[in-house]
Amino acid sequence: MSEADRVAEYNRTIFSRDEYQRLLDVAYLDFHPALHAGDMAPDFTITDLDGQQVRLSDYRGKKHVAFELGCITAPVFVNDIPEINRIHRRFRDKDIEVMIIYVREGHPAEHYKAHTSIEQKIGYARELQRLEAIECPVLVDSLAGEVHHLYGLRPSPVWVVNKEGRIVHKSSWLIGQQLEMVLDSLLQAEQRAIEQRRPRWVYSENWTELGINPQVHERVLNRAGTKARHEVSQAFGQDPVRQG
């Protein structure tokens, strides 16, 4: 498949019922079986809002990195931004980088179309940062979605990679208190290392239910355009806002 075909396939122009069903099919399962907490994190290159390239490995030995994937037309992700801002404020003076990685449009429509150039994608990311008052860094995935493919084609997965480059947290959606606990544990582990205390590594899994905010859904889908609201209603089989 050519690069142009890969870009076009990834940046789909509609949100269909089939795609929604695929998300439901893995709702109760591990959304990315190839990567787990404890694995070394695959490296990637992303672009900041000034067009400069940044690699995940640039943080190796310097900072722990927490990132959520998202875009301007994804209601659940936009709902997470106040919590991401809060966590960023709490840890910004520590060796922890909290960031957002901008991926494909969740609900491309009249106002925010499927991406066809990196300049367009960076422009949408800048607009997201401005409209939602994002305080942490916003970086942009490649046009073909390198990071999105590497870390799971979910709408808004959350990952944490420690200074060693090892995955220490993986979640299909943001649970703010859980992410905060993980980041606290990384700082506590560094203190134990200073005190030369023996570590005890723990692997755990959990599954939980989260609610949605219908007001955020309405705001984001209306901002995207009437096409987005119509496609989501068709995919869900009901209006996602009025049934919120």
Helices and strands as residue ranges (DSSP letters): H 3-10, H 17-25, E 45-47, E 53-55, G 56-59, E 64-70, H 75-91, E 96-102, H 118-131, E 138-140, H 146-150, E 158-161, E 167-171, H 176-194, H 214-224, H 226-236
